[in-house]
């Protein structure tokens, strides 16, 4: 049986009580046991003295300390004690008012409500601060720099496809069929426009698939007039005023689904039909670009200068575009050395004199004359459709540039990619990742997947053929269906292709002037005729001049940075804590310690209840009370949770029955020692 040992009290003269007792255990009255019947003890009455025979005066025993020993870990006995200790010792303002005004219940209630409201307001502000931090806002920093700038790449195209010698025969046949088609549909003789000339007219169905034909238009039902006076008239009136359109029919592989590719304009319909057959002719040529005749290189570019120095053949490269024809890229990354701009102004940039006449070109693919120009980075492809502009013949076009760089934050702060490696689209272009590169590659990827061939306008992976109706009879049906899905973003290309984190753009400003002037045109055309064999009747419509330069060497860098960093968050949290409670970080630790003590006390109370119910159910309520109030042997008694049940303690000793006894030699000797009364 476990028992709680208490320090023995001493007598009034300083002698310990233990030396005069006959047996300590004999005076304990344990509840719930079968004690022996009380035995009368013989000893002196009140006022008697106990002495040991043969000994002198007894030494005074040292005074024992009655303070409780401090342990390594201590917990409070109740919630009330914990709360009072916290309020009396915390550095949080206002907490002490909850206990110092306990005799005034109104003040206590007022401070309790005020303290809880302040606590709630502070944590509401904390929630707003954490919400702002985890929304990952960014700040835009604008820096203005000035330094030497790398001149961008400039691509110039003839704006009209060229009749390459590999496909001249196929183009002649296409021109003949187009001439016959225009005569049948519009009663127009195009022999003076098309170079192939008129031939014997025969059935178009025997020579070319997908013929251009008239398509009747069903009359639209008249809409009932709205009675609402605020209704707006239809802003999309019909363009064609006839009861038919022109187009060509496209069907799938098994002819189960067909539709007509039509246009509201006869000019656009003829051009679209001609372009469709022209793509099929180009797809039948080898994978390499069609060869360009030797004289065509010098016939397009009359003069080239950069920074007052003439250009060389190493400064430009050539490629072919299916629609814009022959293209030349100046200052490409594959060139021997890149051009550097050390001074702004028109005399320190690129100057080109171009030939814009259209001898031996294809008039049905392009209805404009001049040249197509685009400015881009050295490691970016030239997208003539997306970012190009046209040059007008007989005009000097001056383009001033300003460079801007944008650095975005990736990761949680923005949806951008560093190099495109984390984008689920294969880059088909031999260049770095851009959003346009990704979008075009995504369309080509879907084209190959759904149509079984590649679109000739975009690069193709190895082992894939370009689309033509000789090998892929239903590619036109598949292409136009896919184009509609791409325009409505059903393919998901715009969601897959993320923006690059680092972008360099060139902002362009254009200026125009007549060139050459009326006073100088005679000698300029004479020099061009002698040097470049320039023999055109209407000379002003056959030349154009282009100047591209930096307006200034100052360039702007727009960089993103986190608006709320961890340091800013901690500073804002500390400001809110000081505002509502006037405390510091150590006060937060005190609050954490309070919550921890509260949790431990709760766990101890639950453990006591569990042990009292389920530890030893056969021992009854008495055993449960003993277990609940008895501390473990290895811990001090202060770690036992106090309860309302009485503890097992010995009754106070009867000082009147104590008598003299010999010194205690042990528990057995103490219990058998006899006390004799002392003579007065």
C-alpha positions as CSV (number, residue, x, y, z in Angstrom):
1,X,0.0,0.0,0.0
2,X,1.3,3.5,-0.9
3,X,1.5,6.0,1.8
4,X,2.4,9.6,1.9
5,X,5.2,10.5,4.3
6,X,5.0,13.8,6.1
7,X,7.7,15.5,8.1
8,X,7.5,14.9,11.8
9,X,6.7,17.9,14.0
10,X,8.9,18.9,16.9
11,X,8.0,19.7,20.4
12,X,8.0,23.1,22.0
13,X,11.5,22.7,23.5
14,X,13.1,21.8,20.2
15,X,13.3,18.1,20.6
16,X,12.0,16.0,17.8
17,X,8.8,14.2,18.3
18,X,10.1,11.0,16.8
19,X,12.4,10.3,19.7
20,X,9.6,10.2,22.2
21,X,7.1,8.2,20.4
22,X,6.7,4.5,21.0
23,X,5.5,3.6,17.6
24,X,4.4,5.9,14.8
25,X,2.6,3.2,12.9
26,X,0.5,2.4,16.0
27,X,-1.1,5.9,15.9
28,X,-2.1,5.8,12.2
29,X,-5.8,5.2,11.6
30,X,-6.2,4.0,7.9
31,X,-9.6,4.2,6.4
32,X,-11.0,1.3,4.6
33,X,-8.7,-1.3,6.3
34,X,-9.1,-3.6,9.3
35,X,-7.1,-1.8,12.0
36,X,-6.2,-3.4,15.3
37,X,-8.3,-2.2,18.3
38,X,-6.7,0.8,19.9
39,X,-4.4,-0.2,22.8
40,X,-4.1,2.1,25.8
41,X,-0.6,3.6,26.0
42,X,1.1,4.1,29.4
43,X,3.0,7.3,29.6
44,X,3.2,10.6,31.3
45,X,0.4,13.0,31.2
46,X,0.4,16.6,30.2
47,X,3.3,18.5,31.6
48,X,5.6,15.4,32.1
49,X,9.1,15.3,30.7
50,X,10.8,12.5,28.9
51,X,14.4,11.8,29.5
52,X,16.8,9.1,28.5
53,X,18.5,7.5,31.5
54,X,22.2,7.9,31.6
55,X,22.4,10.7,29.1
56,X,23.0,14.4,29.6
57,X,21.0,17.2,28.3
58,X,19.7,16.5,24.8
59,X,21.1,18.4,21.9
60,X,18.9,20.8,20.0
61,X,17.8,19.3,16.7
62,X,18.4,21.4,13.6
63,X,15.3,23.2,12.2
64,X,13.9,21.4,9.2
65,X,12.8,23.4,6.1
66,X,9.1,23.2,5.4
67,X,9.2,24.7,1.9
68,X,8.3,22.4,-1.0
69,X,11.1,21.2,-3.2
70,X,11.1,22.7,-6.7
71,X,10.9,20.1,-9.5
72,X,12.1,20.3,-13.1
73,X,8.6,20.4,-14.6
74,X,5.5,21.6,-12.7
75,X,1.9,22.0,-13.8
76,X,-0.9,23.9,-12.2
77,X,-3.6,22.0,-10.3
78,X,-6.6,23.6,-12.1
79,X,-7.7,26.0,-14.8
80,X,-8.4,28.7,-12.3
81,X,-4.9,28.5,-10.9
82,X,-3.4,28.6,-14.4
83,X,-5.5,31.5,-15.5
84,X,-4.6,33.5,-12.3
85,X,-0.9,32.8,-12.7
86,X,-1.0,33.9,-16.4
87,X,-2.8,37.1,-15.8
88,X,-0.6,38.1,-12.8
89,X,2.7,37.4,-14.6
90,X,2.1,38.0,-18.3
91,X,3.5,41.1,-20.1
92,X,0.4,41.4,-22.3
93,X,-1.4,44.6,-21.5
94,X,-4.9,44.3,-20.0
95,X,-4.6,40.7,-18.8
96,X,-4.0,41.7,-15.2
97,X,-7.3,43.6,-15.2
98,X,-9.1,40.3,-15.4
99,X,-7.9,39.2,-11.9
100,X,-7.2,42.5,-10.0
101,X,-10.8,43.5,-10.3
102,X,-12.3,40.2,-9.3
103,X,-14.2,41.9,-6.5
104,X,-16.0,44.1,-9.0
105,X,-17.8,41.8,-11.4
106,X,-18.8,44.6,-13.8
107,X,-15.2,45.7,-14.3
108,X,-14.1,42.1,-14.7
109,X,-16.8,41.5,-17.3
110,X,-15.9,44.7,-19.1
111,X,-12.2,43.9,-19.3
112,X,-12.9,40.3,-20.3
113,X,-15.1,41.5,-23.2
114,X,-12.6,44.2,-24.2
115,X,-9.7,41.7,-24.0
116,X,-11.5,39.1,-26.2
117,X,-12.6,41.7,-28.7
118,X,-9.0,43.0,-29.0
119,X,-7.8,39.5,-29.3
120,X,-10.3,38.8,-32.1
121,X,-9.5,42.0,-34.0
122,X,-5.8,41.3,-33.9
123,X,-6.2,37.8,-35.3
124,X,-8.5,39.2,-38.0
125,X,-5.8,41.5,-39.0
126,X,-3.4,38.5,-38.9
127,X,-5.7,36.6,-41.3
128,X,-5.7,39.6,-43.7
129,X,-1.9,39.8,-43.6
130,X,-1.4,36.1,-44.2
131,X,-4.0,36.2,-47.0
132,X,-2.1,39.0,-48.7
133,X,1.2,37.2,-48.3
134,X,-0.1,33.9,-49.8
135,X,-1.7,35.7,-52.7
136,X,1.9,36.4,-53.8
137,X,1.5,40.0,-55.0
138,X,4.3,41.6,-57.1
139,X,5.6,45.1,-57.5
140,X,6.8,46.5,-60.8
141,X,10.2,48.2,-60.7
142,X,11.2,50.5,-63.6
143,X,14.8,51.0,-64.2
144,X,16.3,53.3,-66.9
145,X,19.7,52.1,-68.3
146,X,22.0,53.5,-70.9
147,X,24.6,51.5,-72.8
148,X,25.6,50.2,-76.1
149,X,22.8,48.1,-77.6
150,X,22.9,45.0,-79.8
151,X,21.0,45.8,-83.0
152,X,18.0,43.5,-83.5
153,X,17.5,41.2,-86.4
154,X,15.5,42.7,-89.3
155,X,13.7,40.4,-91.8
156,X,12.5,41.8,-95.2
157,X,10.3,39.8,-97.6
158,X,9.3,40.4,-101.2
159,X,5.6,40.2,-100.2
160,X,4.8,37.9,-103.2
161,X,5.8,34.3,-103.7
162,X,8.3,33.6,-106.5
163,X,7.8,31.2,-109.4
164,X,10.5,28.7,-108.5
165,X,11.8,26.5,-111.3
166,X,10.8,23.3,-109.5
167,X,7.1,24.1,-109.5
168,X,6.7,26.3,-112.6
169,X,4.9,23.6,-114.6
170,X,2.4,23.0,-111.8
171,X,1.8,26.7,-111.4
172,X,1.1,27.1,-115.1
173,X,-1.5,24.4,-114.9
174,X,-3.0,26.0,-111.8
175,X,-3.1,29.4,-113.6
176,X,-4.8,27.8,-116.6
177,X,-7.6,26.3,-114.4
178,X,-8.0,29.5,-112.5
179,X,-8.4,31.5,-115.8
180,X,-11.1,29.0,-116.9
181,X,-12.8,29.2,-113.5
182,X,-12.9,33.0,-113.5
183,X,-14.4,33.0,-117.0
184,X,-17.1,30.4,-116.0
185,X,-18.1,32.2,-112.8
186,X,-17.7,35.9,-113.7
187,X,-17.3,35.8,-117.5
188,X,-13.9,37.4,-117.0
189,X,-10.9,36.7,-119.3
190,X,-7.8,36.7,-117.2
191,X,-5.3,36.0,-120.0
192,X,-3.7,39.4,-119.5
193,X,-3.3,38.8,-115.7
194,X,-2.2,35.2,-115.5
195,X,1.1,34.4,-117.2
196,X,0.1,31.0,-118.4
197,X,-2.3,32.3,-121.1
198,X,-5.5,30.8,-122.2
199,X,-5.5,27.3,-123.4
200,X,-8.2,24.9,-124.7
201,X,-11.1,24.9,-122.2
202,X,-12.0,21.6,-120.8
203,X,-13.9,20.2,-117.9
204,X,-12.3,21.3,-114.5
205,X,-13.4,18.2,-112.7
206,X,-11.1,16.1,-114.9
207,X,-8.0,18.1,-114.1
208,X,-8.2,19.5,-110.5
209,X,-10.0,18.3,-107.4
210,X,-12.0,20.6,-105.2
211,X,-13.2,23.0,-108.0
212,X,-14.4,26.5,-107.2
213,X,-18.2,26.7,-107.7
214,X,-21.2,28.8,-107.0
215,X,-23.1,28.0,-103.8
216,X,-26.7,29.2,-103.5
217,X,-27.5,31.1,-100.3
218,X,-30.7,30.3,-98.5
219,X,-32.7,33.5,-97.8
220,X,-32.6,34.3,-94.2
221,X,-36.0,34.6,-92.5
222,X,-37.1,38.1,-91.7
223,X,-36.8,39.0,-88.1
224,X,-39.8,40.5,-86.3
225,X,-39.3,44.1,-85.5
226,X,-38.7,44.6,-81.8
227,X,-41.2,46.8,-80.0
228,X,-38.5,48.0,-77.7
229,X,-37.6,51.5,-78.9
230,X,-34.1,51.1,-77.3
231,X,-33.1,48.2,-79.5
232,X,-30.1,48.8,-81.8
233,X,-30.1,48.1,-85.5
234,X,-28.0,45.2,-86.8
235,X,-24.5,46.3,-87.3
236,X,-23.5,43.3,-89.4
237,X,-25.2,43.7,-92.7
238,X,-24.6,41.3,-95.5
239,X,-21.6,42.0,-97.6
240,X,-22.7,40.1,-100.8
241,X,-25.8,41.4,-102.5
242,X,-26.4,38.3,-104.7
243,X,-28.1,35.1,-104.0
244,X,-25.0,33.0,-104.3
245,X,-21.4,32.8,-103.0
246,X,-18.3,31.1,-104.3
247,X,-16.4,28.3,-102.5
248,X,-15.3,24.8,-102.7
249,X,-16.5,21.6,-101.0
250,X,-14.4,19.6,-98.5
251,X,-15.3,16.2,-97.2
252,X,-13.8,13.8,-94.7
253,X,-12.1,10.5,-95.6
254,X,-15.3,8.4,-96.1
255,X,-17.3,11.3,-97.6
256,X,-19.8,11.0,-94.7
257,X,-19.5,14.7,-93.7
258,X,-18.9,17.6,-96.1
259,X,-19.1,21.4,-95.9
260,X,-18.4,24.3,-98.2
261,X,-15.5,26.7,-97.5
262,X,-17.0,30.0,-98.6
263,X,-16.3,33.7,-98.4
264,X,-18.6,36.7,-98.4
265,X,-16.3,38.4,-101.0
266,X,-15.6,36.9,-104.4
267,X,-12.0,38.2,-104.3
268,X,-11.3,36.5,-101.0
269,X,-13.0,33.3,-102.1
270,X,-10.8,33.0,-105.3
271,X,-7.7,33.8,-103.3
272,X,-8.5,31.2,-100.7
273,X,-9.2,28.6,-103.3
274,X,-5.9,29.4,-105.2
275,X,-4.0,29.4,-101.9
276,X,-5.3,26.0,-101.0
277,X,-4.1,24.5,-104.3
278,X,-0.8,26.4,-104.1
279,X,-0.1,24.8,-100.7
280,X,-0.6,21.4,-102.2
281,X,1.9,22.2,-105.0
282,X,4.5,23.4,-102.5
283,X,4.0,20.2,-100.3
284,X,5.0,18.0,-103.2
285,X,8.5,19.6,-103.5
286,X,11.4,18.2,-101.5
287,X,11.8,19.0,-97.8
288,X,14.5,21.6,-98.6
289,X,13.5,25.1,-99.6
290,X,13.0,25.7,-103.3
291,X,16.2,27.0,-105.0
292,X,16.4,30.7,-105.8
293,X,17.8,31.8,-109.1
294,X,21.1,33.5,-108.9
295,X,19.9,36.9,-110.2
296,X,17.0,37.1,-107.8
297,X,19.3,37.9,-104.8
298,X,20.6,41.1,-106.3
299,X,17.3,42.1,-108.0
300,X,15.5,42.6,-104.6
301,X,18.1,44.5,-102.5
302,X,19.7,47.4,-104.4
303,X,21.8,48.8,-101.5
304,X,22.5,48.0,-97.8
305,X,24.4,49.9,-95.2
306,X,24.7,49.8,-91.5
307,X,26.4,52.5,-89.5
308,X,27.6,54.1,-92.7
309,X,29.4,50.9,-93.7
310,X,28.2,48.7,-96.6
311,X,26.7,45.3,-95.8
312,X,28.4,42.0,-96.9
313,X,26.9,38.7,-97.8
314,X,27.8,37.4,-94.3
315,X,25.4,39.9,-92.7
316,X,22.2,38.3,-94.0
317,X,20.6,34.9,-94.5
318,X,17.8,33.8,-96.9
319,X,14.7,31.6,-96.3
320,X,11.5,31.1,-98.2
321,X,8.0,31.9,-96.9
322,X,5.0,30.2,-98.6
323,X,3.0,33.4,-98.9
324,X,5.5,36.3,-98.5
325,X,8.1,34.7,-100.8
326,X,11.8,35.4,-100.5
327,X,12.9,36.7,-97.1
328,X,16.3,38.0,-96.0
329,X,17.2,38.3,-92.3
330,X,19.9,40.9,-91.4
331,X,22.1,40.6,-88.3
332,X,21.0,37.0,-87.5
333,X,22.5,35.0,-84.7
334,X,24.3,32.8,-87.3
335,X,26.2,35.8,-88.7
336,X,29.9,36.2,-88.1
337,X,29.5,39.2,-85.8
338,X,26.4,41.0,-84.5
339,X,25.9,44.7,-85.1
340,X,26.3,47.1,-82.2
341,X,24.6,50.5,-82.0
342,X,26.9,53.0,-80.2
343,X,25.0,56.1,-81.4
344,X,21.4,56.9,-81.9
345,X,20.0,58.4,-85.1
346,X,19.1,57.6,-88.7
347,X,22.8,57.6,-89.8
348,X,23.7,54.9,-87.3
349,X,21.2,52.3,-88.2
350,X,20.3,50.0,-91.1
351,X,19.4,51.5,-94.5
352,X,18.0,49.4,-97.4
353,X,17.0,50.3,-100.9
354,X,14.6,47.6,-102.2
355,X,13.1,46.7,-105.5
356,X,9.3,46.2,-105.3
357,X,8.3,45.4,-108.9
358,X,6.5,42.1,-109.4
359,X,7.7,40.5,-112.6
360,X,7.2,36.8,-112.7
361,X,5.3,36.8,-109.5
362,X,1.9,35.2,-108.5
363,X,-0.8,37.9,-108.5
364,X,-3.6,35.7,-107.1
365,X,-1.8,35.1,-103.8
366,X,-1.1,38.7,-102.9
367,X,-3.0,41.7,-104.1
368,X,-0.6,44.3,-102.6
369,X,2.9,45.5,-103.7
370,X,5.8,46.6,-101.7
371,X,7.8,44.7,-99.1
372,X,7.1,43.0,-95.7
373,X,9.4,43.9,-92.7
374,X,9.5,42.7,-89.1
375,X,11.9,43.4,-86.3
376,X,12.7,40.6,-83.8
377,X,15.5,39.2,-81.6
378,X,18.4,37.2,-82.9
379,X,17.3,34.0,-81.2
380,X,13.6,34.4,-82.2
381,X,12.0,33.3,-85.5
382,X,10.5,35.9,-87.9
383,X,6.7,35.7,-87.7
384,X,5.7,37.8,-90.7
385,X,2.0,37.4,-90.1
386,X,2.1,38.3,-86.4
387,X,4.4,41.3,-86.2
388,X,5.3,42.5,-89.6
389,X,4.4,45.8,-91.5
390,X,4.4,46.7,-95.2
391,X,6.6,49.1,-97.1
392,X,4.9,51.3,-99.7
393,X,6.7,51.8,-103.1
394,X,8.0,55.2,-103.8
395,X,8.2,56.1,-100.1
396,X,11.1,56.3,-97.6
397,X,10.0,54.6,-94.4
398,X,11.9,55.5,-91.3
399,X,11.5,53.3,-88.2
400,X,12.8,54.5,-84.9
401,X,13.1,51.9,-82.1
402,X,13.1,51.8,-78.3
403,X,14.2,48.8,-76.4
404,X,12.3,47.5,-73.4
405,X,13.0,44.4,-71.3
406,X,10.5,42.7,-69.0
407,X,11.6,40.3,-66.2
408,X,8.7,38.4,-64.6
409,X,8.8,36.4,-61.4
410,X,8.0,32.7,-61.9
411,X,6.9,30.1,-59.5
412,X,4.1,31.1,-57.1
413,X,4.3,34.8,-58.2
414,X,3.4,34.4,-61.8
415,X,2.5,31.9,-64.5
416,X,5.6,32.1,-66.6
417,X,8.4,29.8,-67.8
418,X,12.1,30.3,-67.9
419,X,13.0,28.2,-71.0
420,X,9.8,26.3,-71.9
421,X,11.0,23.0,-70.5
422,X,8.0,22.8,-68.2
423,X,5.5,23.5,-71.0
424,X,3.7,20.3,-72.4
425,X,4.4,21.4,-76.0
426,X,7.4,20.4,-78.1
427,X,9.3,23.4,-79.6
428,X,9.5,22.7,-83.4
429,X,11.4,25.9,-84.1
430,X,15.3,26.1,-83.9
431,X,15.1,29.0,-81.6
432,X,14.4,29.9,-78.0
433,X,11.0,29.6,-76.4
434,X,8.5,32.3,-77.0
435,X,4.7,32.3,-76.6
436,X,4.2,32.5,-80.4
437,X,6.6,29.6,-81.0
438,X,4.7,27.5,-78.5
439,X,1.3,28.4,-80.0
440,X,2.4,27.6,-83.6
441,X,4.0,24.3,-82.4
442,X,0.9,23.4,-80.5
443,X,-1.3,23.9,-83.6
444,X,1.2,21.8,-85.7
445,X,1.1,19.1,-83.0
446,X,-2.7,18.9,-83.2
447,X,-2.5,18.9,-86.9
448,X,-0.2,15.9,-87.0
449,X,-2.3,14.1,-84.4
450,X,-5.7,14.6,-86.0
451,X,-4.9,15.0,-89.7
452,X,-1.9,12.7,-90.0
453,X,0.3,15.3,-91.8
454,X,2.0,18.7,-91.1
455,X,0.9,22.1,-92.2
456,X,3.4,23.7,-94.6
457,X,3.4,27.1,-92.9
458,X,5.0,25.7,-89.7
459,X,8.0,23.4,-89.1
460,X,7.5,19.7,-88.9
461,X,9.2,17.0,-86.8
462,X,11.2,14.3,-88.5
463,X,9.4,11.5,-90.2
464,X,6.2,13.5,-90.9
465,X,5.0,14.6,-94.3
466,X,3.5,18.0,-95.3
467,X,-0.2,17.9,-96.2
468,X,-1.3,17.5,-99.8
469,X,-4.4,16.0,-101.2
470,X,-2.4,13.5,-103.3
471,X,-1.4,11.5,-100.2
472,X,-3.9,12.9,-97.8
473,X,-7.2,13.4,-99.5
474,X,-9.1,14.8,-96.5
475,X,-6.5,17.1,-95.1
476,X,-8.3,20.2,-96.2
477,X,-11.5,19.1,-94.3
478,X,-9.4,18.3,-91.2
479,X,-7.4,21.6,-91.4
480,X,-10.4,24.0,-91.6
481,X,-12.2,22.1,-88.8
482,X,-9.0,22.3,-86.7
483,X,-8.6,26.0,-87.5
484,X,-12.1,26.7,-86.1
485,X,-11.3,24.8,-83.0
486,X,-8.0,26.7,-82.6
487,X,-9.7,30.1,-83.0
488,X,-12.2,29.2,-80.2
489,X,-9.4,27.9,-78.0
490,X,-10.9,24.4,-77.9
491,X,-7.4,22.9,-78.4
492,X,-6.1,24.5,-75.2
493,X,-3.0,25.9,-76.8
494,X,-3.4,29.4,-75.2
495,X,-3.6,27.7,-71.8
496,X,-0.7,25.4,-72.3
497,X,1.6,28.0,-73.7
498,X,2.7,30.2,-70.8
499,X,4.4,33.5,-71.1
500,X,8.3,33.6,-70.9
501,X,9.7,35.1,-67.8
502,X,12.3,37.2,-69.7
503,X,11.1,39.1,-72.7
504,X,12.8,41.8,-74.9
505,X,10.6,43.9,-77.1
506,X,11.2,46.7,-79.5
507,X,8.7,49.6,-79.7
508,X,8.6,51.0,-83.2
509,X,7.6,54.4,-84.5
510,X,7.2,55.0,-88.2
511,X,7.7,58.1,-90.3
512,X,7.1,58.4,-94.1
513,X,8.3,60.7,-96.9
514,X,8.2,60.6,-100.7
515,X,11.3,59.1,-102.2
516,X,12.9,60.0,-104.4
517,X,11.8,63.6,-104.6
518,X,10.8,65.3,-107.8
519,X,14.1,67.2,-108.1
520,X,16.3,64.2,-107.5
521,X,14.4,61.3,-109.1
522,X,16.1,61.6,-112.5
523,X,19.7,61.1,-111.4
524,X,18.7,58.5,-108.8
525,X,16.9,56.3,-111.3
526,X,19.7,56.8,-113.8
527,X,22.2,55.5,-111.2
528,X,20.0,52.5,-110.4
529,X,19.6,51.7,-114.1
530,X,23.3,51.7,-114.7
531,X,24.3,49.8,-111.6
532,X,21.4,47.4,-111.0
533,X,19.8,47.1,-114.4
534,X,16.7,48.9,-113.2
535,X,14.5,49.1,-116.3
536,X,10.9,49.6,-115.2
537,X,8.5,51.9,-117.0
538,X,6.9,53.4,-113.9
539,X,10.1,53.8,-111.9
540,X,8.5,55.2,-108.7
541,X,6.3,52.1,-108.2
542,X,9.3,49.8,-108.3
543,X,11.6,51.1,-105.5
544,X,11.3,51.7,-101.8
545,X,13.7,52.8,-99.1
546,X,13.8,51.6,-95.4
547,X,15.7,53.1,-92.5
548,X,15.7,51.4,-89.1
549,X,17.6,52.9,-86.1
550,X,17.5,53.4,-82.3
551,X,15.8,56.6,-81.3
552,X,17.9,56.7,-78.1
553,X,20.3,54.3,-76.3
554,X,18.4,54.5,-73.1
555,X,16.4,51.4,-72.6
556,X,13.9,50.6,-69.9
557,X,13.8,47.4,-67.8
558,X,10.6,46.4,-66.1
559,X,11.3,43.9,-63.4
560,X,8.9,42.3,-60.9
561,X,9.7,41.8,-57.2
562,X,7.6,40.4,-54.3
563,X,5.4,43.0,-52.7
564,X,5.2,41.1,-49.4
565,X,8.3,39.3,-48.3
566,X,8.8,37.2,-45.1
567,X,10.5,40.2,-43.5
568,X,7.6,42.5,-44.4
569,X,5.1,39.9,-43.1
570,X,6.9,39.6,-39.7
571,X,7.1,43.4,-39.4
572,X,3.4,43.8,-40.1
573,X,2.5,41.0,-37.6
574,X,4.7,42.7,-35.0
575,X,3.1,46.1,-35.7
576,X,-0.4,44.6,-35.2
577,X,0.6,42.8,-32.0
578,X,2.0,46.0,-30.6
579,X,-1.0,48.0,-31.7
580,X,-3.6,45.8,-30.0
581,X,-1.6,44.5,-27.0
582,X,1.6,46.5,-26.7
583,X,3.7,43.4,-26.5
584,X,6.7,41.8,-28.1
585,X,7.9,38.4,-29.3
586,X,8.3,37.2,-25.8
587,X,4.6,37.9,-25.2
588,X,3.9,35.5,-28.0
589,X,6.0,32.9,-26.3
590,X,4.1,33.4,-23.1
591,X,0.8,32.9,-25.0
592,X,2.2,29.7,-26.5
593,X,3.3,28.5,-23.0
594,X,-0.2,29.3,-21.7
595,X,-1.8,27.2,-24.4
596,X,0.6,24.4,-23.8
597,X,-0.1,24.3,-20.1
598,X,-3.8,24.4,-20.8
599,X,-3.4,21.4,-23.1
600,X,-1.4,19.5,-20.6
601,X,-3.9,20.1,-17.8
602,X,-6.7,18.9,-20.0
603,X,-4.8,15.8,-20.9
604,X,-4.0,15.0,-17.3
605,X,-7.6,15.4,-16.3
606,X,-8.8,13.1,-19.1
607,X,-6.1,10.6,-18.1
608,X,-7.3,10.6,-14.5
609,X,-10.9,10.1,-15.6
610,X,-9.8,7.2,-17.9
611,X,-7.7,5.5,-15.2
612,X,-10.5,5.9,-12.6
613,X,-13.0,4.2,-14.9
614,X,-11.0,1.6,-16.9
615,X,-7.7,0.9,-15.1
616,X,-9.0,-1.6,-12.5
617,X,-12.8,-2.0,-12.7
618,X,-12.8,-5.0,-10.2
619,X,-11.3,-3.0,-7.3
620,X,-14.3,-0.8,-6.8
621,X,-14.6,2.9,-6.1
622,X,-12.1,2.8,-3.2
623,X,-9.3,1.4,-5.4
624,X,-10.2,4.0,-8.1
625,X,-9.8,6.8,-5.6
626,X,-6.5,5.4,-4.4
627,X,-5.2,5.2,-8.0
628,X,-6.5,8.6,-8.9
629,X,-4.8,10.4,-6.0
630,X,-1.6,8.3,-5.6
631,X,1.4,9.7,-7.7
632,X,3.7,7.4,-9.5
633,X,6.7,6.2,-7.4
634,X,9.2,7.8,-9.8
635,X,7.7,11.3,-9.6
636,X,7.2,13.7,-6.7
637,X,3.7,14.0,-5.3
638,X,3.2,17.4,-6.8
639,X,2.7,15.9,-10.2
640,X,-0.4,14.0,-9.1
641,X,-3.6,15.8,-10.2
642,X,-5.5,16.9,-7.1
643,X,-9.0,15.8,-6.8
644,X,-11.9,16.3,-4.5
645,X,-11.4,12.9,-2.8
646,X,-9.6,13.0,0.6
647,X,-5.9,12.0,0.7
648,X,-4.5,9.3,2.9
649,X,-2.7,11.1,5.7
650,X,-1.9,10.2,9.3
651,X,-3.9,11.9,12.1
652,X,-2.0,14.5,14.2
653,X,-0.1,13.0,17.2
654,X,-1.4,13.1,20.7
655,X,1.2,15.1,22.5
656,X,-0.3,14.3,25.9
657,X,0.5,10.6,25.6
658,X,4.1,11.0,24.6
659,X,6.7,9.8,27.0
660,X,10.5,9.5,27.2
661,X,12.1,6.8,25.1
662,X,15.5,5.7,24.0
663,X,16.9,6.8,20.7
664,X,15.3,5.2,17.7
665,X,17.5,2.4,16.2
666,X,15.0,1.4,13.6
667,X,11.3,1.1,13.0
668,X,11.0,-2.1,15.0
669,X,12.9,-0.7,18.0
670,X,10.8,2.5,17.9
671,X,7.6,0.5,18.1
672,X,8.8,-1.6,21.2
673,X,10.5,1.2,23.2
674,X,8.9,1.9,26.6
675,X,8.6,5.4,28.0
676,X,8.8,6.0,31.8
677,X,7.6,9.0,33.7
678,X,10.2,11.3,35.0
679,X,10.4,12.3,38.6
680,X,9.4,15.9,39.3
